[in-house]
């Protein structure tokens, strides 16, 4: 996707497409796996961590990205797939490699619908598989 397309997508969602917001959103959209704040900070060395965090907070609030809990105690972020709000239909299985400590998105493996007992309203679901990724398996 071109920078102009990312900018248009942000603007369509009511987010002014500043240079920093474009950098953060593009980094997430083009990553093969979810990224932590620290990883984004390492990739975007021209942007300070607090600005990245504020940008993530805005993108989360506008449902352009979602956060993942992978059991490490560190939030990881990824861009939502569709051009609409992130919804439960966008939820998919994640894989955490215990060796390289990366979290991979399995976009083609959707989480099944979970019927909730009366009175409970689901806002999100986390389905995490832990193990060893192919890269780490080859090197061991």
Rosetta silent file (secondary structure, phi, psi, omega in degrees, C-alpha in Angstrom):
SEQUENCE: XXXXXXXXXXXXXXXXXXXXXXXXXXXXXXXXXXXXXXXXXXXXXXXXXXXXXXXXXXXXXXXXXXXXXXXXXXXXXXXXXXXXXXXXXXXXXXXXXXXXXXXXXXXXXXXXXXXXXXXXXXXXXXXXXXXXXXXXXXXX
SCORE:     score description
SCORE:     0.000 S_00000001
   1 L     0.000  142.040 -179.841    0.000    0.000    0.000 S_00000001
   2 L   -81.960  158.019  178.234    1.254    3.491   -0.801 S_00000001
   3 H   -54.904  -39.051  179.982    1.716    6.225    1.808 S_00000001
   4 H   -62.340  -36.587  178.989   -1.194    8.100    0.224 S_00000001
   5 H   -67.218  -41.571  176.409   -3.431    5.065    0.765 S_00000001
   6 H   -62.283  -43.283  179.739   -2.469    4.874    4.447 S_00000001
   7 H   -61.709  -44.410  179.470   -3.130    8.602    4.790 S_00000001
   8 H   -62.964  -41.810 -179.960   -6.520    8.277    3.137 S_00000001
   9 H   -61.841  -43.667  177.602   -7.442    5.343    5.367 S_00000001
  10 H   -62.066  -47.673 -177.891   -6.563    7.350    8.503 S_00000001
  11 H   -61.670  -39.404  177.785   -8.475   10.403    7.278 S_00000001
  12 H   -60.817  -26.596 -178.863  -11.541    8.273    6.463 S_00000001
  13 L   -96.447    8.709  176.457  -11.534    7.162   10.087 S_00000001
  14 L    82.784   19.088  179.725  -11.299   10.711   11.424 S_00000001
  15 L  -111.813  120.915  177.495   -7.566   10.627   12.205 S_00000001
  16 L   -63.588  129.362 -174.123   -5.411   13.432   10.848 S_00000001
  17 L   -84.799   76.168  175.677   -2.609   11.774    8.882 S_00000001
  18 L   -76.640  165.551 -179.429    0.458   13.340   10.489 S_00000001
  19 H   -58.016  -43.317 -178.559    3.925   12.055    9.622 S_00000001
  20 H   -66.738  -44.381  179.380    4.237   10.228   12.947 S_00000001
  21 H   -61.850  -39.004  177.068    0.816    8.608   12.717 S_00000001
  22 H   -65.273  -41.046  178.745    1.635    7.436    9.206 S_00000001
  23 H   -61.052  -47.153 -177.956    4.967    5.978   10.358 S_00000001
  24 H   -66.699  -48.039 -177.601    3.363    4.035   13.224 S_00000001
  25 H   -63.653  -43.010  179.363    0.365    2.838   11.219 S_00000001
  26 H   -63.590  -42.366  178.894    2.496    1.803    8.247 S_00000001
  27 H   -58.706  -41.982  179.556    4.945   -0.085   10.484 S_00000001
  28 H   -71.235  -43.591 -176.968    2.063   -2.078   11.958 S_00000001
  29 H   -65.823  -31.400 -175.749    0.268   -2.630    8.651 S_00000001
  30 H   -97.070   -2.010 -179.952    3.394   -3.890    6.896 S_00000001
  31 L   -79.311  142.987  177.395    4.715   -6.091    9.702 S_00000001
  32 L   -77.833  -15.356  178.501    4.430   -9.873    9.363 S_00000001
  33 E  -141.871  165.382 -179.268    3.814  -10.148   13.096 S_00000001
  34 L   -66.928  155.211 -175.711    2.422   -8.007   15.877 S_00000001
  35 E  -124.607  141.865  174.646    4.756   -5.440   17.432 S_00000001
  36 E   -85.575  169.289  175.696    5.276   -4.252   20.981 S_00000001
  37 H   -58.370  -41.079  179.480    5.839   -0.628   21.907 S_00000001
  38 H   -62.712  -43.914  178.839    9.521   -1.419   22.338 S_00000001
  39 H   -64.118  -39.853  175.958    9.770   -2.997   18.884 S_00000001
  40 H   -63.898  -41.536  178.457    8.052    0.013   17.336 S_00000001
  41 H   -60.726  -40.822  178.217   10.431    2.289   19.214 S_00000001
  42 H   -65.980  -39.494 -178.501   13.400    0.330   17.824 S_00000001
  43 H   -73.477  -36.145 -174.506   12.038    0.500   14.255 S_00000001
  44 L  -106.248   69.088 -172.767   11.042    4.152   14.385 S_00000001
  45 L   -67.710   -9.402  178.274   14.218    5.653   15.745 S_00000001
  46 L   -91.853   -3.717 -177.152   13.171    9.185   14.733 S_00000001
  47 L  -118.931  133.600 -179.900   10.077    9.100   16.972 S_00000001
  48 L   -77.067  156.193 -172.937   10.199    9.085   20.776 S_00000001
  49 H   -60.110  -40.245 -178.458    8.465    6.308   22.691 S_00000001
  50 H   -65.078  -34.818  177.097    5.870    8.526   24.378 S_00000001
  51 H   -68.937  -40.103  176.353    4.727    9.836   20.981 S_00000001
  52 H   -61.244  -44.128 -179.502    4.464    6.280   19.661 S_00000001
  53 H   -62.371  -44.867  178.793    2.405    5.327   22.723 S_00000001
  54 H   -62.459  -38.545  178.220    0.049    8.297   22.278 S_00000001
  55 H   -65.352  -43.683  177.633   -0.330    7.394   18.596 S_00000001
  56 H   -60.390  -41.362  179.360   -1.129    3.773   19.468 S_00000001
  57 H   -60.451  -43.148  177.894   -3.726    4.960   21.974 S_00000001
  58 H   -65.060  -46.770 -179.030   -5.396    7.073   19.277 S_00000001
  59 H   -64.458  -34.473  174.621   -5.285    4.283   16.682 S_00000001
  60 H   -64.890  -46.470 -178.367   -6.761    1.853   19.227 S_00000001
  61 H   -62.411  -31.651 -179.732   -9.560    4.281   20.076 S_00000001
  62 L   -92.237    6.450  176.825  -10.376    4.685   16.375 S_00000001
  63 L    59.121   35.309  173.488  -10.317    0.887   15.850 S_00000001
  64 L   -91.977  -25.042  176.005   -7.519    1.062   13.287 S_00000001
  65 E  -134.610  163.447  172.682   -5.324   -1.264   15.339 S_00000001
  66 E  -134.455  157.640 -178.145   -5.946   -3.753   18.112 S_00000001
  67 E  -100.066  149.033 -178.755   -3.882   -4.953   21.049 S_00000001
  68 E  -125.651  135.133  171.807   -2.956   -8.560   21.740 S_00000001
  69 E  -101.734  116.884 -176.943   -2.074  -10.149   25.050 S_00000001
  70 L  -107.000   13.557  177.029    0.332  -13.005   24.363 S_00000001
  71 L    89.443   -1.604 -179.311    0.973  -14.037   27.940 S_00000001
  72 L   -93.364   -8.140 -176.711    4.269  -12.163   28.296 S_00000001
  73 L    86.167    2.360  179.914    2.770   -9.178   30.107 S_00000001
  74 L  -115.954  126.860  177.430    3.624   -6.921   27.156 S_00000001
  75 E   -71.257  140.994  177.132    0.896   -5.579   24.875 S_00000001
  76 E  -123.290  150.400 -172.387    1.482   -6.158   21.187 S_00000001
  77 E  -125.858  149.096  173.437   -0.259   -4.277   18.404 S_00000001
  78 E  -149.929  152.196  178.682   -1.366   -4.986   14.869 S_00000001
  79 E   -71.998  143.099  175.341   -3.345   -3.166   12.222 S_00000001
  80 L   -69.721  146.655 -174.743   -6.922   -4.292   11.700 S_00000001
  81 L   -72.540  -45.467 -173.815   -7.392   -6.131    8.435 S_00000001
  82 L   -83.721  179.098  177.392  -10.536   -4.534    7.076 S_00000001
  83 L   -96.905    4.147  175.727  -11.382   -0.961    6.280 S_00000001
  84 L  -105.695 -175.353  178.362  -14.161   -0.941    8.864 S_00000001
  85 L   -57.862  147.093  169.623  -13.952   -1.061   12.646 S_00000001
  86 L   -61.636  133.840  179.109  -12.057   -3.935   14.183 S_00000001
  87 L  -133.803  177.249  177.314  -14.716   -6.385   15.216 S_00000001
  88 H   -61.322  -25.534  177.713  -14.891   -9.849   16.691 S_00000001
  89 H   -68.572  -22.285  177.586  -14.905  -11.111   13.094 S_00000001
  90 H   -81.518  -11.185 -178.026  -11.368   -9.680   12.719 S_00000001
  91 L   -69.755  137.213 -178.849  -10.158  -11.756   15.650 S_00000001
  92 E  -143.805  171.922 -178.143   -7.850  -14.562   14.668 S_00000001
  93 E   -74.556  142.193  175.001   -5.449  -17.045   16.216 S_00000001
  94 E  -118.115  151.540 -179.863   -2.012  -15.853   17.318 S_00000001
  95 E  -124.817  125.159  178.574    1.104  -17.957   17.776 S_00000001
  96 E  -106.090  119.882  177.911    3.791  -17.100   20.332 S_00000001
  97 E   -86.579  120.405 -177.130    7.249  -18.600   19.731 S_00000001
  98 L   -71.335  -16.991 -179.789    8.860  -19.310   23.068 S_00000001
  99 L   -87.874  -54.724 -178.765   12.371  -19.159   21.540 S_00000001
 100 L   -90.374  -10.198  176.517   12.406  -15.924   19.521 S_00000001
 101 L    63.349   28.933  173.933    9.521  -14.436   21.538 S_00000001
 102 L   -95.644  152.212  175.836    7.694  -13.187   18.454 S_00000001
 103 E  -113.791  121.804 -177.738    3.921  -13.306   18.128 S_00000001
 104 E  -102.102  147.632  177.097    2.598  -14.275   14.699 S_00000001
 105 E   -99.768  127.763  174.301   -0.871  -13.599   13.330 S_00000001
 106 E  -104.278   80.585 -174.428   -2.712  -16.446   11.670 S_00000001
 107 E   -59.857  -27.536 -177.417   -5.217  -14.317    9.751 S_00000001
 108 E   -84.545   -8.104  177.546   -6.753  -17.329    8.028 S_00000001
 109 E  -105.033   95.701 -178.341   -7.546  -19.067   11.336 S_00000001
 110 E   -84.131  148.491  178.054  -10.551  -17.277   12.749 S_00000001
 111 L   -76.755  132.282 -179.034  -11.730  -17.765   16.294 S_00000001
 112 L   -66.491  155.308  176.468  -15.087  -19.549   16.361 S_00000001
 113 L   -62.669  132.529  178.683  -18.163  -17.728   17.621 S_00000001
 114 L  -112.235  109.827  178.993  -18.544  -18.227   21.356 S_00000001
 115 L   -69.382  125.870 -177.525  -22.134  -18.022   22.585 S_00000001
 116 L   -94.170  146.503  175.593  -22.105  -16.076   25.829 S_00000001
 117 L   -61.013  155.418 -178.175  -24.434  -16.728   28.763 S_00000001
 118 L   -54.358  134.632  177.859  -27.295  -14.276   29.119 S_00000001
 119 L    94.733  -14.283  179.099  -26.206  -10.901   30.427 S_00000001
 120 L   -97.222  133.716  179.653  -22.581  -11.195   29.286 S_00000001
 121 L  -119.742  114.496 -177.683  -21.424   -8.987   26.425 S_00000001
 122 L   -76.434  134.413  176.197  -18.207   -9.993   24.679 S_00000001
 123 L  -115.311  -15.745  179.638  -15.887   -7.183   23.619 S_00000001
 124 L  -173.224  164.545  178.610  -12.871   -9.221   22.596 S_00000001
 125 L  -147.209  148.000 -179.294  -11.328  -12.645   22.665 S_00000001
 126 L  -126.245  121.959  178.418   -7.754  -13.887   22.735 S_00000001
 127 L  -123.061  109.717 -173.786   -6.758  -17.224   21.234 S_00000001
 128 E  -123.938  129.706  174.484   -3.050  -17.893   21.631 S_00000001
 129 E  -107.836  135.298  179.120   -1.050  -20.957   20.668 S_00000001
 130 E  -114.135  144.801  179.798    2.456  -21.283   22.130 S_00000001
 131 E   172.961 -142.908 -177.385    5.317  -23.267   20.674 S_00000001
 132 L  -124.134  128.824 -179.547    8.270  -22.941   18.293 S_00000001
 133 L   -75.929  164.722 -178.287    8.099  -21.097   14.949 S_00000001
 134 H   -59.310  -39.631  179.581    9.554  -22.617   11.752 S_00000001
 135 H   -61.166  -45.469 -179.208   12.647  -20.348   11.789 S_00000001
 136 H   -70.607  -35.625  179.324   13.557  -21.361   15.328 S_00000001
 137 H   -63.764  -38.355  179.059   12.760  -25.039   14.671 S_00000001
 138 H   -68.111  -33.442 -175.163   15.218  -25.061   11.730 S_00000001
 139 H   -86.886   -2.948  178.967   18.010  -23.492   13.759 S_00000001
 140 L  -115.164    0.000    0.000   17.716  -25.967   16.652 S_00000001
